[in-house]
Amino acid sequence: MRALVLALLPSLALAASPAPARRVSSLLVPMDPASEANAVQMEGYMNEALGNFSGFTVRKPEELFGLPGDPAAQSALERARKGYSESAAAFDKKEYDEAEAKVRATLKELNGAPSSMRGCSPLCESLALYAALLHLRGDVEEAKLVLIDLIAVSPTFELNPKRFSRDFIALRVQVATGRTSQLRGSATVKSRPAGARVYVDGELAGHTPVTIPALAVGKHLLRIERPGFRQFGQLMEVTPDDVEVSTELVPTASYKAYDAQLDRVASEVSRGIPQANGVAGLGKSMGLERAMVGTVKASGEGSELILGYYDLRNGKKLGSRRVVLQGDEFGQLKQEMERMVNQMVNTSEGGGEKVVRSSDPLDNRGGTEDWGAEDRGGRTRSEEKKKKKVDDPLDGVSGTEDW
């Protein structure tokens, strides 16, 4: 009998294990160039909303398509790190001619490395070393120009007093408080396709196309990345005049395979086909079980969105919406996307929405229902099922009911 019980224990443990989470994502097809950036933004908001559901594992675009770096840029960065180390060693030995030759070569390598850089090192160190060498040989004005670049890319970079002289450190302070360092310019960054994330000096500055105002004159580290495309970077020179950077991103093989299926998928979504074989094929190729799949196109001052919630194992449409969104001037787009996702998933997964029949379409509506009753991740429904008697008379009251 004991042996029988032990033999049954693994089976019982297996039966009690929770069901695996469904792999889900959001996939929007831009129908015109003007909608490319909006599609990326909407996908991000919908993935955030899907992440509220405990039974889902959200696969982000980076996981689906990859976010590869540039091998040439990575090699240039490795050579630059080695070059800086050698030039710094020569500088410390007071072998200034050798140090200058090596740091010049290092800065040349760094021109091709920005897409692989996540901080200003070794660029900042190399600029500081080169400026110090120019200062030592008496080229003070040239040294000031290099320090302007250093201050632009990293205003808080500190010079090592054990390596650099007091006079050079004082020159850096003089440049930082001078008129030239106070000048500002703007940069407009574009990419094809649009919607790529833009990083300036390691900080997210927006999505292409974007204009970044009030940048300090001098050099800045620019990096552009979009899932499914090779990362792009460059040392961007900002002047008091407006500058523009435009690039065509290089797609990965996985993104090309995805892109080849989009025409059929867009046709099925826009026609509202209940059993979409193209959508099912897309899900199979990407390893997804559920997805928000839709199309976006410019419509007046807003965007027309046709969105479907699909079971990707068979292409069955579980829910759909067609809306016109009026931009994101006041940050309302995120709430709109979250509300649509919550309603479609809750309804399709067995929640349902309460419908009150009335001749007055506004009957029993105060206009604030969504503020206190939005069901994020299906939590409201699950909490209602487990609701117990409590002593607090205000439990479950949001304060907006009477309104």
Number of C-alpha atoms within 10 A of each C-alpha: 6 6 7 8 9 10 11 10 11 11 10 10 9 9 10 9 8 7 8 9 13 15 17 25 27 27 22 24 23 21 16 11 13 15 22 22 19 23 24 23 16 21 22 19 19 23 24 19 21 25 18 18 18 12 16 18 19 23 18 18 19 13 12 18 21 18 18 17 16 18 13 12 23 17 14 20 25 15 17 27 18 13 23 24 19 16 27 23 14 18 22 13 10 11 13 18 12 15 25 21 13 23 26 18 16 26 19 13 21 23 19 20 27 29 26 22 21 13 15 18 13 20 26 20 20 26 22 24 26 26 25 28 22 18 18 15 10 11 13 17 12 13 25 21 15 21 26 25 22 26 24 24 26 18 13 9 13 12 16 11 10 8 12 16 14 11 12 20 16 11 17 23 13 13 18 19 10 12 9 16 20 14 15 18 18 19 20 15 23 21 23 15 18 24 24 27 21 26 20 19 21 16 13 12 16 16 23 23 19 18 17 15 12 13 20 24 23 25 22 25 26 23 25 26 23 27 22 23 25 19 23 24 24 21 20 20 18 23 17 15 10 14 15 13 13 12 14 12 19 15 19 17 13 15 16 13 13 16 12 10 14 19 12 14 22 22 15 19 23 16 10 17 14 16 17 22 18 21 27 22 17 20 23 15 12 18 15 21 20 24 24 26 23 25 25 25 21 19 14 9 9 15 20 18 23 22 25 27 23 27 22 27 17 17 23 19 22 18 19 20 14 13 12 16 17 14 13 12 7 6 9 12 17 16 13 15 19 22 17 17 27 21 20 21 22 20 15 16 12 9 16 13 10 6 6 9 8 9 7 8 9 9 10 10 10 12 10 12 13 10 10 13 13 15 18 20 22 20 14 13 16 12 10 10 8 7 10 7 6 8 6 7 7 9 9 10 10 11 9 13 12 7 9
